[in-house]
Amino acid sequence: MSEKKNRQKKHDSILIVALLALAAALGGGYYFFHREPAMRAEVTIDGKLAETLDLSKDQEVTIHGAHNGVNRLVVKDGEIWCEEATCPDQVCVHQGKQSRDGEMIVCLPSLMIVQVKGEER
């Protein structure tokens, strides 16, 4: 019986290592294919496109989101970030600067999503 348990533990270990390797490969592939600098940021409020920002132009924009939420977005040197927000948790502010295709800034209380996009494929 103990030999069967040892064999099962060995198989479990191999499965765990294989899954971790697969996860690392998929994560690395995503990172590699989304490394291009972004061209624009699309701001949606509750799933509806509210604003498209050109990341090559320095600007500050105030976004009025759902539930009376307000977010101040800053675009500078090809990066975008949320400088200020009226939401209580400030997660969107702490997400920092985004500049690569596929990156996002999310403010759930305001239902705001900023998706950074590169060239159309």
C-alpha positions, 0 to 999 in steps of 0.5 A: 500500500505504501508503494502505491502512495509513493507512486501516486505522490510522484505522479502528483508532483509531475502533474504540478510541475507540468501545470506550472510550466504550462502556466509560465509558458502561457504567461511568457507568451502573452507578455512577449506578444503584447510588448508593443507600445500602445497607440491609444486608450479606450475609456468605457463606462458601463461597457459603452465607449466614452472616450478614445485618447491618443497616447502620443498627446500629453493631456488630462481628462476628467471622466464622469463614471457611473454612480457619480464617480469621477476619475482624472486620467493623465496621458504623458510621454506615451503612458496613461494613469489615473491620477485621482479618483472619488472611489473609496478603495483607490485601486485605479490610482494604485494600478500605476502607469500603463503603456503597452498593448493589452494593459488596463486600468479598472475602477469598479465603483465608477464602472470605468475601464481604460484599455490600452491598445496598439495597432489594429491587427 
